Amino acid sequence: MINKRLLVKNLLAHNDENSFYDKKRFIDIGQKEGKAKFLKHVCALANSNPHNNSFIVIGVEDEDNTIVGVDFFDDSKIQNLVNAYLDNPPLISYENIPFPQLPEGKVVGLVTIKSNGKVCALRKNIWKYYGGSVFFREGSISLPKAYNVELKDINSAAVATIEKHAKNNIELTLDGVIDFINNRHKDLTSNYKVFKEQFVVCWAGNQKKIKDQTFYSRVDIELINEQVKLFYSNLDEITIAFNDDSFTTTEYVQLGLGKQQKYYPFEKVILNFNDNGKYFIQSTLIFNPPQYNKKSLHHIFNATNTLVDKLEKQQQLTKQEEADLLQLPDIYLICFLNDFPDAFLQMERAKPLIKKHNKNVYMSLKEAFRILRKVKYN
């Protein structure tokens, strides 16, 4: 079993970017340009490593390898994106790796890419790249190739050595459990569970009981053996269930207009553990968004756009407008889920303005983008 934090450290220490490893300060697959560049690098790394894993480490400064981290990214549907745009797509996973020196909520993103052994190519046009394009790595650069396309195995030994040096052991696992419960989450209700005598899952959060159900907020869940953060949120609430073979979370999102808030089941994630030392994650979107009267929504949508106009013009908001601004993320999200396509454009427009104006509203807006991204991938 590979300790992913050690793997990231070994990748950063091994060499500069090369034909099996890339690093990024951040990625933005919400924008067409960012999505295209990400797909280009995935395609190039898959073609340059047909028989071993290749990696993208996200949240690292390019010049000096300083680990600065990125926001927790829980998009289990990233394989859907790759499948939609690439022919002969590789298997791909995105994992959130905690580092002790990073602020709460920040992690290092680790993308693992496993080629299927065939030439990977863009299936259709995206941004400035044409459908049919094939990319390979040359040193630290992903370049297109239009002729003499041949997959060569040149990195298997190097990758095998790096992964061997990142193997987990009992000491690292015990240290991880103690650090999670006694240091990082000493102010929260914490627990752990061992599965199949091999896997250790730790979770922490504020616990409350409603009727017969226990809910957790401020939730952090980690698979300690691999140093992978499975879930993190300061906003949403989840329920947790487990048996000898699996660990299940059901996430709820709070949504509504004004004071009419309600919790909606959003996504169920099941970790299934096998006796052979393997595990797999199954995620199912179970979200049925609330539906509202279109005429009323148009009025609320236009009023919210007026607030954004005032922020853009750097006009001061009244006390009531400041209170109304707190509802902006919910309003735009609900409008989009009720077939207002312009709501997403307004969210994009508002994002940099809100970031400067109100940190709490900005965090809620980021959460709204996360929900939209998952809904769109499904």
HELIX and SHEET records of a PDB file:
HELIX    1   1 LYS A    4  HIS A   14  1                                  11    
HELIX    2   2 LYS A   32  SER A   48  1                                  17    
HELIX    3   3 ILE A   78  TYR A   85  1                                   8    
HELIX    4   4 SER A  156  HIS A  165  1                                  10    
HELIX    5   5 ILE A  170  ILE A  178  1                                   9    
HELIX    6   6 ASP A  179  ARG A  184  3                                   6    
HELIX    7   7 ILE A  224  GLU A  226  5                                   3    
HELIX    8   8 LYS A  294  GLU A  312  1                                  19    
HELIX    9   9 LYS A  319  LEU A  325  1                                   7    
HELIX   10  10 LEU A  328  LEU A  337  1                                  10    
HELIX   11  11 ASP A  342  HIS A  357  1                                  16    
HELIX   12  12 LYS A  359  TYR A  377  1                                  19    
SHEET    1   A 4 TYR A  21  LYS A  24  0                                        
SHEET    2   A 4 ASN A  53  ILE A  58  1                                        
SHEET    3   A 4 LYS A 106  LYS A 114 -1                                        
SHEET    4   A 4 VAL A  70  ASP A  71 -1                                        
SHEET    1   B 4 TYR A  21  LYS A  24  0                                        
SHEET    2   B 4 ASN A  53  ILE A  58  1                                        
SHEET    3   B 4 LYS A 106  LYS A 114 -1                                        
SHEET    4   B 4 LEU A  91  ILE A  97 -1                                        
SHEET    1   C 2 LEU A  86  ASP A  87  0                                        
SHEET    2   C 2 ALA A 121  LEU A 122 -1                                        
SHEET    1   D 2 PHE A 135  GLU A 138  0                                        
SHEET    2   D 2 ILE A 141  PRO A 144 -1                                        
SHEET    1   E 4 THR A 189  PHE A 195  0                                        
SHEET    2   E 4 PHE A 199  ILE A 210 -1                                        
SHEET    3   E 4 GLN A 213  LEU A 223 -1                                        
SHEET    4   E 4 VAL A 228  SER A 233 -1                                        
SHEET    1   F 4 GLU A 237  PHE A 242  0                                        
SHEET    2   F 4 SER A 246  LEU A 257 -1                                        
SHEET    3   F 4 GLN A 260  PHE A 273 -1                                        
SHEET    4   F 4 TYR A 279  LEU A 285 -1                                        
END                                                                             
